[in-house]
Amino acid sequence: MESPKLAELKKELNFQESHELKELCLRLAKYKTENKELLHYLLFYQDKKEAYVMQVKELIMNEFDDLHPSIYYVGKQLRKLTRIMNKHIKYISEKHLEVEIALAFCESFIQHPIVKSNYRAIDLILFRQLKRINKLLPKLQEDLQFDYQQDFDAVLKELKLKRPSFHIHEIS
C-alpha cells in the first residue's frame, strides 16, 4: 500500500469538521511520541520559539553535565543528544535558531573536558556540528549572519586554544 501524497491529504482535511480534525490529531499523537512532541510544540511554543530554544539549550547543558566517565559511553550519549537536537531543530524549522542550538552544543562541548580527548568518534560529532553551522551561516540574513559569524569565530578560537591540533580544514 502506497502512502498518499501530501496534497491529497490536504484536500481531504478541508472537508473535515473541526471536532473531527481534533480527533484525528489526538489519534496521531497517541501512537507516536514524536507526533505528540510536535503537537505539543505547535500548540504551546510556536509563537514562543525563543523560550523553546532556551529549553533546548538547557537540555544540552544538562546532558553535558551528566556525561559518563567512560569515553565509549560519552560517544553514545553525544550521538543521542544530537538526535534529540535534530528533532527539536526539525520542529522549529528556522535556520537562525538551528545555528543557535548548534552553537550552544559546540560551546558546551568545548567547555567540557572531553574536548581534550583524542577519540576520533567524539571529534567527528563536534566537527559535524561545526560543519552544519558553517553551511548555514551564508543562508542567514546579513545582520544575523554577522552576529552568528562572530559567535562561530569565537567558538573556533576557543577550540583552537583547547586543542592546538585542531585545523579549520577539518570542518570545511
PyMOL commands that set and color helices and strands:
alter all, ss='L'
color gray80, all
select helices_A, chain A and resi 6-14+18-31+33-44+49-65+71-92+95-111+113-116+120-139+142-162+168-170
alter helices_A, ss='H'
color red, helices_A
deselect
rebuild
show_as cartoon
